[in-house]
Amino acid sequence: MKANSMPMNRLPIPSPLPSCEAVGPIRKVLRASLLASGLLLTAATGGQAQEFQLLDALENAYESNPRLKAARAELGAVNERVPQALSGWRPTVQVTASAGKERSFSEGGGFSAGAGGNSGRIQETTTPRQGAIEIVQPLYRGGRTVAGTERAENEVRAQRFRLENTEQTVLLDAVTAYMDVWRDMAEVRLNENNESRLARQLEATRQRFEVGEITRTDVAQAESRLAGARAERIAAEGRLNSSRAVFREVIGREAAEDLSAPEAVEGMPESLSTAIALAEESNPSLQAAQFDERAAERQVREREGELLPEIQLRGRLSAGRETSFAGSKNEAASLMAEVTIPIYQAGLVSSQVREAKQVENQRRLEGEVSRRNVRQETVTAWEEWTSSQAQITSLQAQIEAAEVALEGVQQENAVGARTLLDVLDQEQELLDAQVSLVRARREDIVASFRLLSAIGRLTAEELGLDVAYYEPEEDYRAVRDSWFGLSTPSE
């Protein structure tokens, strides 16, 4: 969204990001890949594929997450700063009225027809009533109204990008919570399978011990591995319960009993340099920092306007009854142009101007901080994403080799060429590789969405979620030119 050539009566919604061959049609590609079947729990645990649920989770988070709703309400509050600034162009009207009863006494020398004089006392009771209407129309306020309006509009633009950043954060938290539950479910099932296998193996070992084929040491080794597997399964169940609680907090509903993970997201940036360029162009937190700086610049001009003269037009109509004496009437009308020239304001305004300049410098430096943070977040997400993909490839190869090795060790153990400990070690190696693969798949999905967030594309509209998109422009238009009224757009 550009700050220049902006119509005075509206603020446009930030336009969609420009297309890039490296990124591709992210909405269509991402939705297609999310709806595809892939990376199911069956790959690691042999479970049955269930209906895909990640899109539902994201849609539920978008529609119900209270943090996102609070950010929308905050934008609504910031929208009100524009009509507040525009009020500097508008007249103020006030009516005053008074009524009452007044009794007065007076004494003085009197004259009488008789001998000598008597002092006289006069008592008078009146019911004074008066009313007035006054209209004040500002004509020139030292440029404060123009500067204040531009400041408020830039604050609205900044807040829109902060809302977009909150939306991305909520959706990324939803993806993370979903994948955490998926990962922990997979680990619980792997550990349950391992525990069941070790229990059967322990029973077989005891039978072989009873017939004298193996020693008591072999039985103890099998018992030790089973106890360890049981402890690990209990720990995995605890982690799953914790992940479910986070899922409920972020997404607003309980996690299903069986979740599937999406395929690796396609249409990602083709290189780190491309991702950094997109992030510096489109990251919402960086965009918000840029508009904060522009708002601070106009704040300086707004403060400086308090050092300049003001011109206003004042009109007044008044009428009164018995305000001076019984039976009196008075009416008056005036129209005056007033000029106020500030000479010295006790140093207050000068200090406020210096303060605004310091804030402007602060916002400029914060913009550079935001730029560096965005770059760091993009690089981190890119490295996590690429490394997780490499890990998945290696771990898949490790699992294939570990399965072949386990089969060979079991056969060698059956003929006495390998000990039971060799079998247990090989089974543990296979389990460790399977758990590592589940974790790497979780990291791959989360990192890919984190990278989308860094380049500004993790929004409901870009993901193609089936929800009613929040339109900030509608709320803005509803209040921008409002002259009166107490209801908010949501009401």
C-alpha positions as CSV (number, residue, x, y, z in Angstrom):
1,M,0.0,0.0,0.0
2,K,1.4,3.4,-1.0
3,A,1.1,6.5,1.2
4,N,1.1,9.0,-1.7
5,S,-1.8,9.9,-3.9
6,M,-4.2,8.8,-1.2
7,P,-7.9,9.9,-1.5
8,M,-8.9,12.0,1.5
9,N,-12.2,10.1,2.0
10,R,-11.0,6.6,2.2
11,L,-8.0,4.3,3.0
12,P,-7.6,1.3,0.7
13,I,-7.2,-2.2,2.0
14,P,-3.6,-3.3,1.5
15,S,-3.5,-4.7,-2.0
16,P,-2.5,-8.3,-2.6
17,L,1.2,-8.9,-2.9
18,P,2.6,-8.9,-6.5
19,S,3.0,-12.2,-8.1
20,C,6.4,-13.8,-8.3
21,E,7.5,-16.8,-10.3
22,A,9.5,-18.0,-7.3
23,V,6.4,-18.0,-5.1
24,G,3.7,-18.8,-7.6
25,P,0.0,-18.8,-7.1
26,I,0.3,-19.4,-3.4
27,R,-3.4,-19.6,-2.7
28,K,-4.3,-22.3,-5.3
29,V,-1.1,-24.3,-4.8
30,L,-1.3,-24.1,-1.0
31,R,-4.9,-25.1,-0.8
32,A,-4.4,-28.0,-3.2
33,S,-1.4,-29.3,-1.2
34,L,-3.3,-28.9,2.0
35,L,-6.2,-30.9,0.7
36,A,-4.0,-33.6,-0.7
37,S,-3.3,-36.7,1.3
38,G,0.2,-37.1,2.6
39,L,2.4,-37.6,5.6
40,L,-0.3,-39.5,7.4
41,L,0.1,-41.2,10.6
42,T,0.0,-44.4,8.7
43,A,3.6,-43.7,7.5
44,A,4.8,-44.0,11.1
45,T,2.3,-46.0,13.0
46,G,0.1,-48.0,10.7
47,G,-3.0,-46.0,11.6
48,Q,-5.9,-45.3,9.3
49,A,-6.1,-42.1,7.3
50,Q,-8.7,-39.7,8.6
51,E,-10.5,-36.7,7.0
52,F,-8.1,-33.8,6.6
53,Q,-8.6,-31.3,9.4
54,L,-5.9,-28.6,9.2
55,L,-8.0,-26.2,7.1
56,D,-10.9,-26.6,9.5
57,A,-8.6,-25.8,12.4
58,L,-7.3,-22.6,10.6
59,E,-10.8,-21.5,9.7
60,N,-12.0,-22.0,13.3
61,A,-9.0,-20.1,14.7
62,Y,-9.7,-17.2,12.2
63,E,-13.3,-17.0,13.2
64,S,-13.1,-17.5,16.9
65,N,-9.7,-16.6,18.3
66,P,-10.2,-13.8,20.9
67,R,-6.7,-12.3,20.3
68,L,-7.6,-11.8,16.6
69,K,-11.0,-10.3,17.6
70,A,-9.3,-8.0,20.1
71,A,-6.9,-6.8,17.3
72,R,-9.9,-6.0,15.1
73,A,-11.5,-4.0,18.0
74,E,-8.2,-2.1,18.4
75,L,-8.2,-1.2,14.7
76,G,-11.7,0.1,15.2
77,A,-10.5,2.3,18.0
78,V,-7.6,3.6,15.9
79,N,-10.1,4.4,13.0
80,E,-11.8,6.9,15.3
81,R,-8.6,9.0,15.3
82,V,-9.4,10.2,11.8
83,P,-12.8,11.7,12.5
84,Q,-11.3,13.2,15.7
85,A,-8.7,14.9,13.5
86,L,-11.3,16.0,11.0
87,S,-13.3,17.6,13.7
88,G,-10.9,20.5,13.4
89,W,-12.7,21.6,10.3
90,R,-16.2,21.4,11.8
91,P,-18.1,24.0,13.8
92,T,-19.0,23.7,17.5
93,V,-22.4,24.6,18.6
94,Q,-23.5,25.2,22.2
95,V,-26.7,26.5,23.8
96,T,-26.9,28.1,27.2
97,A,-30.0,28.9,29.2
98,S,-30.8,30.1,32.7
99,A,-33.9,31.0,34.6
100,G,-34.7,31.8,38.2
101,K,-36.2,34.3,40.7
102,E,-34.4,37.4,42.0
103,R,-35.5,39.7,44.8
104,S,-33.8,43.0,45.5
105,F,-34.1,45.6,48.2
106,S,-33.0,49.3,48.1
107,E,-33.2,52.1,50.7
108,G,-32.8,55.8,50.3
109,G,-33.9,59.3,51.4
110,G,-37.6,59.8,50.8
111,F,-40.0,62.9,50.6
112,S,-43.2,63.1,52.5
113,A,-45.9,65.8,52.6
114,G,-45.9,65.8,56.4
115,A,-43.4,67.5,58.6
116,G,-39.9,66.1,58.2
117,G,-38.9,63.3,55.9
118,N,-38.9,59.5,56.1
119,S,-36.5,57.1,54.6
120,G,-38.0,54.9,51.8
121,R,-37.5,51.1,51.1
122,I,-38.1,49.6,47.7
123,Q,-38.5,45.8,47.2
124,E,-38.6,44.3,43.7
125,T,-39.0,40.6,42.7
126,T,-38.2,39.5,39.1
127,T,-37.9,36.2,37.2
128,P,-34.9,36.7,35.0
129,R,-34.7,34.3,32.0
130,Q,-32.1,34.3,29.3
131,G,-30.8,32.0,26.6
132,A,-28.1,32.0,23.9
133,I,-26.8,30.0,21.1
134,E,-23.1,30.2,19.9
135,I,-21.5,28.8,16.9
136,V,-17.7,28.7,16.4
137,Q,-16.3,27.8,13.0
138,P,-12.5,27.3,12.8
139,L,-11.0,28.8,9.7
140,Y,-7.3,28.3,10.3
141,R,-5.5,26.4,13.0
142,G,-1.9,26.7,12.0
143,G,-2.1,23.6,9.8
144,R,-2.8,21.3,12.7
145,T,-6.0,19.9,11.2
146,V,-4.3,18.9,8.0
147,A,-1.3,17.4,9.8
148,G,-3.4,15.7,12.3
149,T,-5.6,14.1,9.7
150,E,-2.5,12.8,7.8
151,R,-1.1,11.5,11.1
152,A,-4.3,9.7,11.9
153,E,-4.6,8.1,8.5
154,N,-1.0,6.8,8.7
155,E,-1.8,5.4,12.2
156,V,-4.8,3.6,10.6
157,R,-2.6,2.1,7.9
158,A,0.0,1.0,10.5
159,Q,-2.7,-0.6,12.6
160,R,-4.1,-2.5,9.6
161,F,-0.7,-4.0,9.1
162,R,-0.5,-4.8,12.8
163,L,-3.8,-6.5,12.5
164,E,-2.5,-8.5,9.5
165,N,0.5,-9.5,11.6
166,T,-1.7,-10.6,14.4
167,E,-3.7,-12.7,11.9
168,Q,-0.5,-14.3,10.7
169,T,0.6,-15.0,14.2
170,V,-2.7,-16.6,15.2
171,L,-2.8,-18.8,12.1
172,L,0.9,-19.8,12.6
173,D,0.1,-20.6,16.2
174,A,-2.9,-22.7,14.9
175,V,-0.6,-24.6,12.5
176,T,1.9,-25.1,15.3
177,A,-0.7,-26.4,17.8
178,Y,-2.1,-28.7,15.2
179,M,1.2,-30.2,14.2
180,D,2.2,-30.5,17.8
181,V,-0.8,-32.6,18.5
182,W,-0.2,-34.7,15.4
183,R,3.4,-35.2,16.4
184,D,2.6,-36.2,19.9
185,M,-0.2,-38.5,18.7
186,A,2.3,-40.2,16.4
187,E,4.8,-40.6,19.2
188,V,2.2,-42.0,21.6
189,R,1.3,-44.6,19.0
190,L,4.8,-45.5,18.2
191,N,5.6,-45.9,21.9
192,E,2.4,-48.0,22.4
193,N,3.4,-50.3,19.6
194,N,6.9,-50.5,21.0
195,E,5.6,-51.3,24.4
196,S,3.3,-54.0,23.1
197,R,6.1,-55.5,21.0
198,L,8.5,-55.5,24.0
199,A,5.7,-57.1,26.2
200,R,5.4,-60.0,23.7
201,Q,9.1,-60.2,23.4
202,L,9.4,-60.4,27.2
203,E,6.9,-63.2,27.3
204,A,8.8,-65.2,24.6
205,T,12.1,-64.5,26.4
206,R,10.7,-65.9,29.7
207,Q,9.5,-69.0,27.9
208,R,12.9,-69.6,26.3
209,F,14.5,-69.1,29.8
210,E,12.2,-71.7,31.3
211,V,13.5,-74.3,28.7
212,G,17.0,-73.2,29.3
213,E,17.8,-71.6,25.9
214,I,18.9,-68.3,27.4
215,T,20.0,-66.9,30.7
216,R,18.4,-64.8,33.4
217,T,20.3,-61.8,32.1
218,D,18.4,-61.9,28.9
219,V,15.1,-61.8,30.8
220,A,16.3,-58.9,32.9
221,Q,17.3,-57.0,29.7
222,A,13.9,-57.6,28.2
223,E,12.2,-56.4,31.5
224,S,14.4,-53.3,31.6
225,R,13.5,-52.3,28.0
226,L,9.8,-52.9,28.7
227,A,9.9,-50.7,31.8
228,G,11.7,-48.0,29.9
229,A,9.2,-48.2,27.0
230,R,6.3,-47.9,29.5
231,A,7.9,-44.8,31.0
232,E,8.4,-43.2,27.6
233,R,4.8,-43.9,26.6
234,I,3.6,-42.3,29.8
235,A,5.8,-39.2,29.1
236,A,4.5,-39.1,25.5
237,E,0.9,-39.2,26.7
238,G,1.7,-36.2,29.1
239,R,3.1,-34.2,26.2
240,L,0.0,-35.0,24.1
241,N,-2.3,-33.8,26.8
242,S,-0.3,-30.5,27.1
243,S,-0.5,-30.1,23.3
244,R,-4.2,-30.7,23.3
245,A,-4.6,-27.9,25.8
246,V,-2.7,-25.5,23.6
247,F,-4.8,-26.7,20.6
248,R,-8.0,-25.8,22.5
249,E,-6.7,-22.4,23.6
250,V,-5.5,-21.4,20.1
251,I,-8.1,-23.0,17.8
252,G,-11.1,-23.0,20.1
253,R,-12.1,-26.6,19.9
254,E,-10.9,-30.0,21.0
255,A,-8.5,-31.8,18.8
256,A,-9.8,-34.8,16.9
257,E,-8.7,-38.3,18.0
258,D,-6.8,-38.8,14.8
259,L,-5.1,-36.0,12.7
260,S,-3.3,-36.1,9.4
261,A,-0.5,-33.8,8.4
262,P,-0.5,-32.0,5.0
263,E,2.0,-32.5,2.3
264,A,5.0,-30.2,2.1
265,V,3.7,-26.8,1.0
266,E,4.5,-26.1,-2.6
267,G,5.2,-22.8,-4.3
268,M,7.7,-21.6,-1.7
269,P,10.5,-19.1,-2.6
270,E,13.1,-20.7,-4.8
271,S,16.0,-19.1,-2.9
272,L,16.9,-17.4,0.4
273,S,17.6,-14.1,-1.4
274,T,14.1,-14.2,-3.0
275,A,12.5,-14.9,0.4
276,I,14.4,-11.9,2.0
277,A,13.3,-9.6,-0.9
278,L,9.7,-10.6,-0.5
279,A,9.9,-10.2,3.3
280,E,11.4,-6.7,3.1
281,E,8.6,-5.8,0.6
282,S,5.6,-7.4,2.2
283,N,6.1,-8.3,5.9
284,P,3.3,-6.6,7.8
285,S,5.3,-5.7,10.9
286,L,7.8,-3.9,8.7
287,Q,5.1,-2.1,6.8
288,A,3.5,-1.1,10.1
289,A,6.8,0.4,11.3
290,Q,7.1,2.4,8.1
291,F,3.7,4.0,8.5
292,D,4.5,4.6,12.2
293,E,7.4,6.7,11.1
294,R,5.3,8.7,8.7
295,A,2.7,9.3,11.4
296,A,5.5,10.6,13.7
297,E,6.6,13.0,11.0
298,R,3.1,14.5,10.8
299,Q,3.0,14.6,14.6
300,V,5.9,17.0,14.6
301,R,4.1,19.3,12.1
302,E,0.9,19.1,14.2
303,R,2.7,20.3,17.3
304,E,4.5,23.1,15.4
305,G,1.0,24.4,14.3
306,E,0.3,25.3,17.9
307,L,2.9,28.1,17.6
308,L,1.1,29.7,14.7
309,P,-1.9,32.0,14.7
310,E,-5.5,30.7,14.7
311,I,-8.5,32.3,13.0
312,Q,-12.1,31.4,13.8
313,L,-15.6,32.8,13.1
314,R,-17.9,33.2,16.2
315,G,-21.6,33.8,15.9
316,R,-23.9,34.4,18.8
317,L,-27.6,35.0,19.4
318,S,-29.0,35.8,22.8
319,A,-32.3,36.9,24.4
320,G,-33.3,37.8,27.9
321,R,-36.3,38.8,30.0
322,E,-36.2,40.8,33.3
323,T,-32.4,40.5,33.5
324,S,-32.1,44.1,34.6
325,F,-35.5,45.1,36.1
326,A,-39.0,44.0,36.0
327,G,-40.5,44.0,32.5
328,S,-37.1,44.5,30.7
329,K,-36.2,42.7,27.5
330,N,-33.0,42.4,25.6
331,E,-31.9,40.7,22.4
332,A,-28.5,40.6,20.8
333,A,-26.8,39.1,17.7
334,S,-23.1,39.1,16.8
335,L,-20.8,37.7,14.2
336,M,-17.1,38.2,14.9
337,A,-13.9,37.0,13.3
338,E,-11.3,36.3,15.9
339,V,-7.5,36.0,15.5
340,T,-5.4,34.5,18.2
341,I,-1.6,34.9,18.1
342,P,0.4,32.9,20.6
343,I,3.3,34.9,22.0
344,Y,4.6,32.8,24.9
345,Q,3.1,29.5,26.2
346,A,5.4,28.9,29.2
347,G,7.7,26.7,27.0
348,L,5.1,23.9,26.9
349,V,4.6,23.8,23.2
350,S,8.3,24.1,22.4
351,S,8.9,21.1,24.7
352,Q,6.1,19.2,23.0
353,V,7.7,19.9,19.5
354,R,11.1,18.6,20.7
355,E,9.4,15.6,22.2
356,A,7.7,14.8,18.9
357,K,11.0,15.1,17.0
358,Q,12.5,12.6,19.4
359,V,9.6,10.2,18.8
360,E,10.1,10.6,15.1
361,N,13.7,9.6,15.4
362,Q,12.7,6.7,17.6
363,R,10.2,5.5,15.0
364,R,12.9,5.7,12.3
365,L,15.3,3.6,14.3
366,E,12.5,1.1,15.2
367,G,11.9,0.7,11.5
368,E,15.5,-0.4,11.1
369,V,15.1,-2.7,14.0
370,S,12.0,-4.2,12.4
371,R,13.8,-4.6,9.1
372,R,16.7,-6.5,10.8
373,N,14.2,-8.7,12.7
374,V,12.3,-9.6,9.6
375,R,15.5,-10.5,7.8
376,Q,16.6,-12.7,10.7
377,E,13.1,-14.4,11.0
378,T,13.2,-15.1,7.2
379,V,16.7,-16.6,7.3
380,T,15.8,-18.7,10.4
381,A,12.6,-20.0,8.8
382,W,14.4,-20.7,5.6
383,E,17.2,-22.7,7.3
384,E,14.7,-24.6,9.4
385,W,12.6,-25.5,6.4
386,T,15.5,-26.6,4.2
387,S,17.2,-28.5,7.0
388,S,14.0,-30.3,8.0
389,Q,13.6,-31.5,4.4
390,A,17.1,-32.8,4.3
391,Q,16.5,-34.5,7.6
392,I,13.4,-36.2,6.3
393,T,15.3,-37.7,3.4
394,S,18.0,-39.0,5.6
395,L,15.7,-40.3,8.2
396,Q,13.6,-42.2,5.6
397,A,16.8,-43.8,4.4
398,Q,17.8,-44.6,8.0
399,I,14.4,-46.2,8.7
400,E,14.6,-48.4,5.6
401,A,18.1,-49.5,6.6
402,A,17.1,-50.1,10.2
403,E,14.2,-52.3,9.2
404,V,16.4,-54.4,7.1
405,A,19.0,-54.6,9.9
406,L,16.3,-55.5,12.4
407,E,15.1,-58.3,10.3
408,G,18.6,-59.7,9.8
409,V,19.4,-59.4,13.6
410,Q,16.2,-61.2,14.5
411,Q,17.0,-64.1,12.1
412,E,20.6,-64.3,13.4
413,N,19.3,-64.3,17.0
414,A,17.0,-67.2,16.1
415,V,20.1,-69.3,15.1
416,G,22.2,-68.1,18.0
417,A,24.5,-65.7,16.1
418,R,23.1,-62.6,17.9
419,T,22.1,-62.0,21.5
420,L,18.8,-60.6,22.7
421,L,20.5,-57.4,23.5
422,D,21.4,-57.0,19.9
423,V,17.8,-57.3,18.9
424,L,16.7,-54.9,21.6
425,D,19.3,-52.3,20.5
426,Q,18.2,-52.6,16.8
427,E,14.5,-52.2,17.8
428,Q,15.4,-49.1,19.8
429,E,17.4,-47.7,16.9
430,L,14.4,-48.2,14.6
431,L,12.0,-46.6,17.1
432,D,14.3,-43.6,17.5
433,A,14.5,-43.1,13.8
434,Q,10.7,-43.3,13.4
435,V,10.2,-40.7,16.2
436,S,12.8,-38.5,14.7
437,L,11.1,-38.7,11.3
438,V,7.8,-37.7,12.9
439,R,9.4,-34.7,14.5
440,A,11.2,-33.7,11.3
441,R,7.9,-33.8,9.4
442,R,6.4,-31.5,12.1
443,E,9.3,-29.1,11.7
444,D,9.0,-29.2,7.9
445,I,5.4,-28.1,8.0
446,V,5.7,-25.5,10.7
447,A,8.9,-24.0,9.2
448,S,7.2,-23.7,5.8
449,F,4.3,-21.8,7.3
450,R,6.7,-19.7,9.3
451,L,8.4,-18.8,6.1
452,L,5.1,-17.8,4.6
453,S,4.4,-15.6,7.6
454,A,7.8,-13.9,7.2
455,I,7.1,-13.0,3.6
456,G,3.6,-11.8,4.4
457,R,1.5,-14.6,2.9
458,L,0.1,-16.4,5.9
459,T,-3.3,-14.8,5.8
460,A,-6.8,-16.3,5.5
461,E,-7.3,-14.8,2.0
462,E,-3.9,-16.0,0.7
463,L,-4.6,-19.5,2.1
464,G,-8.0,-19.5,0.6
465,L,-9.8,-20.3,3.8
466,D,-13.6,-20.8,3.5
467,V,-14.5,-17.9,5.9
468,A,-16.0,-14.5,5.8
469,Y,-13.0,-12.2,5.5
470,Y,-12.8,-9.2,7.8
471,E,-12.9,-6.1,5.7
472,P,-11.2,-3.2,7.5
473,E,-12.2,-0.6,4.9
474,E,-15.9,-1.1,5.7
475,D,-15.4,-0.1,9.4
476,Y,-13.2,2.8,8.4
477,R,-15.8,4.2,5.9
478,A,-18.5,3.8,8.5
479,V,-16.8,6.2,10.9
480,R,-14.6,8.5,8.9
481,D,-17.2,11.1,7.9
482,S,-19.5,10.6,10.9
483,W,-20.6,13.9,12.4
484,F,-22.5,12.4,15.3
485,G,-23.7,9.0,16.7
486,L,-22.6,6.8,19.5
487,S,-22.9,3.3,17.9
488,T,-19.9,1.5,16.6
489,P,-19.9,-0.4,13.3
490,S,-20.0,-3.7,15.1
491,E,-23.1,-2.6,16.9
